[in-house]
Structure formats: structure tokens, C-alpha cells
């Protein structure tokens, strides 16, 4: 018998008669193991064998076949993220999972829920995902430069100038093969959790945009150093646009006051204009990042906003709304007629009236409880 030592895991699709494939070796015998990624060809049932490295004859094979023809690895433990999803033109579903064990996995599921492609980042990417009109996949997430970022089935190194913790934008093709990556130093209050990882959106096959929050200084154009954001003493919102073909920097904007102001979601309309949604806790914020001025005051402890930028980065207007306590934006989606659908949560006093209409007109809704969900629809020309 063998009482201690490292072990290896293998799987087989024929009960280890002639097929034997390594999962991982040199594992500490800790009593549990998370298998990620599972095999791409998910149609077969398999058996798994655990064997001691010191004596492979000492092993244990699973008693029954493990059916893995549906599903993917989600992960457990502290810091595990729920999957973020995107759908490609043919109906395949892409899901990115970020786990508490320091990696992120992207799975592509077909209509029958079978995994047909996968890629794993062994560096804790904690990513959000978008897919363009040509079924190319884009991720944005937090990454650390302490170790190289391994992208299955190859090795991809964290791009300069990320020397500590920063953000990366990664492009993969339809089969989840690596295409390009850009990285930059940027600091938020807590980039380790998904709620502070920027959102990402794509326009046709032309542009990819991210929006989130930052503090201190940030340069979103590491190649030419033309993407400097204003130095922030608190937390400010930002949006940045890049060329989808090669990741080249296009433009970036930032806005905020002395407190915690953040962008949470964004979406392109049919002309390539952007609507960015978020919330602000500063008493007053100038939403026009250019030479002009568009001052808005918050209601409650935090108010929501929607900001529109034209395709070239020109500021085109904003709307704000809120109740007597806390109002936030969760997501922004544009439809084919360029209407912006914005969802979020709002809290105040039960029965409180909230005005969602920008400008001199009033469109009020009454809170059914002290904390409600809301949906508001804007014509983007009216922001």
C-alpha cells in the first residue's frame, strides 16, 4: 500500500483498455480536485483513475462511467464568479467562468449544450465577454503580472505595461484561439471582484469598447501614450474604444467628482455611438469631458446616469435619475431602432415618486417598495 505522496489523474474512454489520457500529475493528495477544462469531445462517457506517482500500480479507477456530455466547469470556493454569457450569430453560447482557484475558463456550447471549444486562462482573468458580427470573442478582465498568463493550449504572456495588477482586453477567434491582447495599468477600489471589472461591448467587426471605473492615473494607450485619463482623487468613470482588428487605441473619456463614480454597462447603437450607464455618489458631476460643461447633481446617496458618445468620441448628452437613497445601473442594451434599454435597482421610501424623464418634462413612477428593480427606455437622440 501507499500512504502518502503525489498522485496523477488520468481519464479513458474505453475503461483503460487502450485509451489513457493525462489530466494532471504531481498533485498533492488533498482529497479533492477540480477538473478544468474537461475534454472538448464531450460526447463520450469516461472513467477516471487516480494513481500514486511513486507506484502507478497503486491506483483506483471510478466504478462507473462518468457522463460528461453536457455542462462545463463552474468552480467553487471563495471568489467564484457566476458565468458571463454571449451568443454568436449561429446560436452557439459562449460562457466565461472565473473561479476562486486562480483561473478563468471560456466554453463554447452548441445548441445541444455540448462543449465544442474551450480555452483556459491560468491567471485569474475574472473576465466579461462579448462576441462580434463575425463571431470573434472579446474579453476584458483583471490580470496580475506576477506570473505568466497561460492560455490553453499555448502560453500567452501578460502584455506590457502591466507590472502589477491591471486590465487586459483579449481577442479570440470563433474556436477560442488567441488573436491579440492589450494591457494597461489601471487601479480600481477592488479589481478582484466582477462588479468592478469593466463591461465590454463590440460594434460589428470594427470596434471594441470597455467602460468601468478607476482611481489615480491611467494610460489606456500603452503603444503611443495618448490615452491618458485625468488623475482622479476618488473613483471616476471611464470609457475607452479600440480597433477590433488589432487592439489599437481609438479614444477614451473620463468623468466624475470627489466620490465614488462608476460606469457599469455600455452598448453600441447602429451608427457606432455608445451609451454608457452607471452611477455617481459625488454631489455634482460634469458629464462633459471636453471643453463644455454639463453639471448634474445627484439625488439620494447615489444616482444613476446614462451618457451618449458619438462614434468619434464626441460628447452627445446625458440623463440622470434617482430616488432618495441608492440608484444604480446593471445593464444597457440597444435595440435595432436605437432605443436604449437600461435596467438597475433603485431604493428610497415606499410610495416615493421618481422622475425618469430628462429635461423639463416629467415622467414619474412610484416605488412599490423601499427597494425596487426598474427598466427605463430612452431614445438615444433624447439623451
Protein Blocks (a to p, Z undefined) as FASTA:
>chain_A
ZZbdcddddddfelommgccdfbghiacehpacdddddfblmbccddddddfklmmlccd
dfbdcdfkgccdebgcehiacddddddfkopacdddddfeopacdddddfkopafbdcdd
dehnopaddddfkopacddddddfkbccdddfbdcddddfbfbbcdddddddfkopafbd
cddddddfblmbmklgccdddehjlbccdddddehjddfblknopacccddfbdcddddd
ddfklopafbdcddddfbdcddfbdcddfkopacdddddfbfbdcfbfblbdcddddehj
bdcddddddfkopaebdcddddfkbccdfbdcddfkopacddddddddehiacdfbgcjb
dcddddfbfbdcddddddfklZZ
